[in-house]
Amino acid sequence: MLSVTRSSRRNFIREFLSFAAIRARWRATGGTGAQSRFKREVQERLGVLPQFFTPTEAAPELAEQLWAQAKAAYLDNPLPSLFKERLFVHLSRFCEVRYCIVRHVGFLIGKGNPAGDARAAPETIEQVNTLLSRPVLNAAQLEAVFARLENYTQPTNIPAPQTKAEEDLLDAITVMFVVPARSAQARAAVRRAVGDRSFEHITALLTFIRTAHYWTETHPEVGYETDMIMLMAQHQDLARRLLDTADAEWAHAGDALREALTGQLQVLNTELQHRTRNLLSVIQVIFDRTLSKHTTLKSFADVFSSRLDAISSVQAYLSRLVQGEKVTFDGLLRTELAAHAVSLKQITLEGPVGVRLRSSTLQTFALAIHELVVNAVKYGALACPTAHLTVRWEVEQNEEQPPLLHVHWRETGVNIIHIDDIPMQPGYGRELIERALPYQLRATTHFEVMPEGVCCSISVPVLA
């Protein structure tokens, strides 16, 4: 019994004095010079010592590893300090454990250094409340954000805080962060706006923010620091915005954004399925209507082939949506005119460039434009050297409804004697404009054959 006891004691002493055991006890107690240096480094850089970087007894070395990641992706990241901190706060709204948003709001208002930068000017509580109260965008609003970012002709610097440009960037980055698998268009828009280098730095920062969120979600025992407890006690509105799970915007923000993006994808998927199922039906209708208006095989073949080419062009346009692009009205109109090799000397085109059409309305709308052009080429202004075609368009902005594209098509100088002889009056094209567009696209249309040519107006919702 004595020998066993002595042996056990020797093993215990040997184990206790082993280097690994000494190092583990050394780190766990926090009483070492190295640990003190680590804590001093964190506090000097951030202005406070966050609980996030407090070593755990089970794996004390991980605190320093998290710190190394924080320095590389967050603190030493060359993006502007206030932008980094504002982005951290904005995205922390989507984390159910509230430690990150509380701590980084503290950094942003000067309870510590924003993004570890002692020179960065802190923001006011009012400015932070504005940032925290930004709504989650719906699908149509996100489309508008992406369009503005995609319109950058060359990469620009990270925008200043509290600007519209910064809001657009925050919204697009939110899509990248919350639903990365569905963020192809958002990534392309951000990259176009800020350039490849800044895009990669943004991605690195998102990686650390994701790490911080996951760490706090799996370690909910991490407590708030005293400075933020005192601050929230003094500012009840801010405390409720940060902590009240019944009223706080974060509770459903992630779900709302996912729903918006899911709805957007469902629209595209439904559209693709609809086109796949009904393409043959559309062709059949065109075949029947064309056949009923032509008595010779040649005339039938010419018109039917032309309409099939129009459908083919629409499908080519829609295929561009894979790259996150949208077809524009002026692009659609110019392409259709170019396909018929008409002289631009007879045409006046006036309207804003880049009015983006909704993918769900494109096919029917494009066919209507095709029918107008074909009619003008065969019987109207583009068939007579002395006639003229004027197409003017404008966008009406309304906060209560989607933007409306107003298109005004007017032919002059055609000198039509027998209006009833115009093939388009009882034909497929006019029926498409007067019946299909209002029914399918919620458009408002007016079509009239005047003595000098066709006069047509179409108002249809667009993305703008």
N, C-alpha and C positions, 0 to 999 in steps of 0.2 A: 504493500500500500504506500509506503514511504517513497519507494523508487518511482512509482507512477506519479505521485504528487510532485516530486522533484523534476521529473521529466516534463510534466505538463507545465510546470512553472518556467522551466528553461525555454520551452517552445513559446510560451506566452511572451516572455521577455524578448526572445529573438524576433517574434512577429511584431511586437510593439516597437522595437527599435529599428525595424526594417525601414529602408528609405521610403518605400511607398506609403507605409503606415504613418510615418512622421509627416510626409508631405500632405496626406489627406487630412490629418489632424490640424496641421499647420494652416491649411486653406480654410477648413471648416470653422476654425475659431476666429479667423479674421485678424489674428493678432500678429501677423508676420509683416516684415518689411515690404515684401513683394505685394501682398494684399493691400497694404496701406498705400503703396505707390499707385496701384490700380485704382483704388477709390479716389485718390487725389486727382488722378488724370481725368476720371469721369467728371468729378465735381468742377474742376477747373474749366473743362470744355463746355459742359452743359449749364454751369452755374448752380446746379443742385445735384444731389445724389439720388437718382430715381430708384425705386424699389425694383424696377425691371432688371437692373444690373447688380442686384444683390445676390451673391453666390448662394446656391442651395447646398444643403448638407450632402445630398445624394450625389451631385455632380458639380462640385464647386468650380471646376475649370470652365464650365460652359458660359459663365458670366463674361469672362474675358473673350471667349470666342464670339459671343453675341456682340460684344463691344467692337471687336475687329470687323465684323460684318457691318455694324452701324457706321463705323468710320468710313469704310470703303464705299458703301452704297448711299449713305445719307449725309453724314457730316462733311466728308471731304469731296462729295459729289459737286462738280463745278456749276450746277444749276444755281440760280439766285437763291439766297438763304430764305427770304420771305416766301418765295414761290414754293420751295420745298416744304416749309412749315405749314403754309396754307393748304397745300395738297395733302399733307399728312392729316391735318385736322378734318378736311373735307371728306377724305376716304374713311376716316375712323368713325364717321357716322354709321357706317355699314357693319361695324363690329359690335356684337351684342354685349360683350364685356366692356365696360366703360372706362377702363384704366387708360387706354391709349388716348382717347379723345380728351379726357380730363387733363392728363399730363401735357399733351401737346397744345391744348388751349393755353395752359400755363406758360409754356415756352413762348407762344405767339404774343401774349400780352405782357411779357417781360418777367414772368416768374421763372427765371432761367434764361438761357440764350437761344433765340430762335435758330433751329438747325445748328446749334453749337457755335453760332457766330455772335460774339460779344458786341460787334460793331453794328449789327442789324437793328434798325429802329423797331421797337415793339409796336403792336397795334392796340387800339382801344377796345374796351369790352363791347362798345356799340358796333365796331367794325367786325369783331368776332361773331356777334349775334347775327349780323347780316350774312356772314358766311355760313353759319350754322342753319339759317332759315331758308337757304336756297332750295326751291322745290325740285323734285325729281322730274325729269322731262318725259313727255310722252313720245310716241314714235314719230309723229309729224314734226315735233320740235327738235328731236335728234336729227332728223333729215335736214332741217334748216341749219343746224350747227355744223354738220358734216359738209354741207354745201359751202358755207362761209370759209371753213378751213381749206377745202379743196380749191377755192378760188384764189389762194395765195399764188402769185406768179413765181415767187422764189422764197426760200426759207427765211424766216425772220427771227429776231431775238425773242426770248421768253417775255411775254407781255407783262406790263406793270400790274401790281395788285389792284383789285377793285375796278378793272376795266372790262368792257364787253369782250375783248379779245381773250382775256384771262378766263372769263366765264365759259367761253366756248371751249377753250383748251381743257379746263377742269371737267366739263361735261363729257367730252370725248374720252379723256383719260379714265373717267369713272366707268365707262363702258368697257374699256380694256381691263380694268381691275375687277369689276363685279362679274362680268360674263366674258372672260377671255376667249372662250371657244367661239363666240359669236361676234367678235370684235374686228373682223377683217377690215370693214369700211372705216371704223374708228381709228385703227392703227394706220391705215393709209392716209387718212386725213391729218392725223397728228404729225406723221412723218413729213408730209408735204408742207405743213405750216412751220415746223421748227427745224427741219433738216435731220439727216441721219444721225449726227453726233448727239444732238440734244435728245433725240428719240431714244437712243440707247441709254443715255443717262437717266431719262425718265423711267425706262423699263427697269433699270437697276434699283432705283428708288422704290418702285412698286414692289419689287422682290423683297426688300427689307420691311416695307410696311406690311406685306402679307405675313412675313415671319413674325413681326411684332404682334399682329392680331392673333395669329394662331397660338403663339406662346402664352399670351394673356388668357385666351379662351380655354387653354388646357391647364392654366395655373390661375384660376379665378381668385386664389387666396392673396395674390399680389395686391397690396393695399395702396390707397391714395396717400400721397405725401402731405405733411402738415400744412405746407403753404397753400395747397389747393383746397384742403378742407376749410381753412380759414377764409379763403377767397369765396368759396361757394356759400359759406355761412353769411357773408356780407352781401352777396348778390344772388338773391333767391331766384330771379328770372333765369339767370345763367345756370344755376344749379338745376332747376327744373328741366331746362333744355338739354343739359348733359346727362341727367340721371333718371328722370321720371319715365319709366317704361310704359306708362299708360298713355302719355301724351307726346312723348318725344318722337320727332320725325323719323329717327333711325329705325324704329321698330318695324316699319313696313317699307322703308325706302328701298332696300335691296330687292324685295319681292316686287315692288312697283316697277323698278327698272327692268327686272327680268321679264315682267309681264309686258312692258312696252316693247322690249326687243323681241319677245316671243310673238307678240301680235304682229310686229313688223315682218318677222320671218314667216308667220302663218299666211300673211297676205301674199308674200312672194310665192310660197309653196302652193297656196290655193290657186294663184294665178297660173303657175306653171302646170299644175294638174288640169286646170280648166282649159288652158291652151292645148294640152296634149289630148284631152278627151274630145274637144270640140273642133279641132282644126279641120278634120275631115268634114264635119257638119258645116263649117263655114264655107269650105270649098264647094260642098254640095249645093248650098244656097246660092253661091255665086254662079255656079254652073247653071242651075235652073233659071235664075233671073237673066243671065246673059243669053241663054238659049231662047228664052221667050221673046227677046228683043231683036234677034238676028235670024235672017232667013237663009243666009248662005254660010257654008262651012268656013270660008276664008274670013268673013267678017266676024263670025263667032270666035274663030281661033285667035284672031288678033286681039280682041277685047278680053277674052278669057285668059290668054297668056299674059296680058298686061296686068290684070288683076292678081294673077298668081305671083307675078314679079313683085307687086306691092306687098303681098303677104310675106314673101320671102325677105323683103327689105325690113319689114317689121320684126321678123324673127331674128334677123342679124342685129338690129338695134337692141332687142331685148337681151341677146346673148352678152352684150356689153355690161349688163348689170352684175355679172360675176365679178368684175373688177371694181364694183361699187360705183360705176358711172351711171349717169342718167341722160336720157335723150333730151335735147333741148328743142324748143319749137322752131327757132330759126335754123338750126341744123337739119331738122326734119324737112322743113319747107325748101331749103336750098338744095338738099339732096334730091328731093322729088322733082324739082324744076330741072336740075342738072341731068337727071335720068332721061328727060325728054328733049334734051339738047335745045332748049328754047333760048332765044336771044334776050339777054338781060336789058337791052336797050328799050324793050317794050314793057319793062316791069319796074315798078317802084316798090321797094320793101322798106318799111319804117317801123321800128320797134326795138325794145331792149334786147340785148344779146344774152343768151344763157338762161332763158326761162325754162326751168326743168319740169318735164312732164311726168305725171305719175305713171309708174309702170303698169298699173292695173287698168289705165285708160288708153294706153298707147296704141294698141292694135286697132281698136275701132276708130280712134281719132285719126290715125295715120291713113286708114282706108278712106276716110272722109276727105282728107287733104288730097289724096291720090285722085279721087273722083272729081274734085274741083279742077285739078290741074289737067286731067285727061279731057274733061269737057271743054276747058279753055283752049287746049291745044287743037282739038278736033272741030269745035264749033264756035268758040268764043274769041276772046281778045288775042289769044296766041295763035289763032288761025288766020288772022287778018293783019297784014303788015302795018296798017295805019291805026290799028286799035291799041289800047293800053290796059294793062292790069296793075292795079294798086292793091297791095296788101299791107294793112297797118295793124299793129297789135300793141296792147298795153296790159299792164297788170294792176288790178285793183286790190289793195291791201285792206283787210278788215280784221280787227282783233277778235271778233266774235265768230268768224268762219274762215275756212281756208282761202288763200289768195285766188282770185279769178283772173284767168287769161281771156281778154276780149280780142277776138280776131275779126277784122273787117275786110272782106274781099269784095272788090268792086271792079267790074270790067266796063270800059267806055270805048266808044267808037266802033262797036261791032256792027251797028246798023241792021238789027234784026227786024225783018219785015213780018214774018209769020212766027209769032211767039210759040204757037202750038206745035211748030215743027221742031222745036228744040228737044232732042232725045232725052235730055236729063230731067225734063219736067216730070214725066210720069215714071222715070226709070229708077234703077237701083241706087244711084248716087244720091238723088234727092230724097228718096225714102230713108236712106242711111242717115242723112243729116237731120231730117225733120222728125224721124221716129226713133232710130236706134240711139243717137247721141243723147237726147233727153232721157230716154229710158235707162240706158246702161251707164251713162256718165254723169247724170244729173246736170246736163248742159242745158243752156238756153240757146235756141237757134232761130234764125229767120232766113228764109230762102225765097228769092223773087227773081223772075226773069223779066228784066226791064227792056225797053226798046233798044238800048245801047249795049246790053249784055247782062250777065248774071250779077246780082248783088246778094251777098250772103254775110251773115254775122253769126259767130259762134262764141259763147261764153262758157268756159269749162274750168273746174277747179284744177289747180296746179300746185307744185311745190314751191316755185319761185326761188 
